[in-house]
Amino acid sequence: MAPSDSERRDPKTHDTIVLVPIRSFDGAKSRLADSLGPLARRALIRRMAETVVAAAHDLSVWVVTDDDEVADWARTRGALSCTVGVIGLNPAVTVAATAAAAAGASRIIIAHADLPYASDLRVVTGTGVAIAPDRHRDGSNVMSLPTNTGFVFAYGPGSFERHRAEAARLGLDFTEIDDASLGWDVDSPADLPTREFNDAPDHARSGC
C-alpha cells in the first residue's frame, strides 16, 4: 500500500522519489554475527539507514517497509513509509515503484540502506537507467530509472549485470555511476565501516 493521501500531499514531494527498502532493524545482517552482537548490528543498521536517508537531501524519501518500528522511525527522519504487503526485495520494490508512479513521480531512485558513506544519492541520474554499483561491480547499490517502463527488478548477486541487461531489453540508455561513497555496502565483517563512522554524532550525518 502506498503512503496515505495526506502523506502524498507532503510539500517535499518531487518529480523524483527515493525508495529505501528496510525489512526491519532486527535480525538483519546475520553474516556480521561473528563480529557484532545483535544490539550492535541493530545500531549499525539504523545508523547506516540514517545516512542513506540524509543523502537524499531535498528529494522525497519513501522507506519501503511493512515493519511498524521502521515506519515510525522513517517519520522521525522526515521520510514517508510505504507499506507493500509482499515478501522479498524485488516484489517490494516493484509495488513501491508502482505506487510512486501513481503519486506523480516520473523517476525513482532505489537506494540500499547499508551504505555507511553515502553522501548524495542525487548523483545517480541519467536519461534512462543509472546505477552506482558496489565496489565489486556486482550489486546495484543505488539505481535510478524512469517510472512506468515495465522494468523487471532482479536484486541479488549479480544484479548489476542483470539490471544492465534489462535496460537494454527495454531500449533504455544505461549509465554507470562511479562514486566511491555509494560503492561501499556492508555484507560481511570485512565491509564494516571505520570507528569514526560508529563514533560520529547523528548530526554529522544529517546532511544539514
Secondary structure, DSSP 8 states (H G I E B T S, - for coil): ----HHHHT-TT--SEEEEEE---SSS--GGGTTTS-HHHHHHHHHHHHHHHHHTTTTSEEEEE-S-HHHHHHHHHTT-EEE-----SHHHHHHHHHHHHHHTT-SEEEEE-S--TT---GGG---SSEEEEE-TTS-SEEEEEEESSS------STTHHHHHHHHHHHTT--EEE---HHHH---SSGGG---HHHHHS-GGGGS--
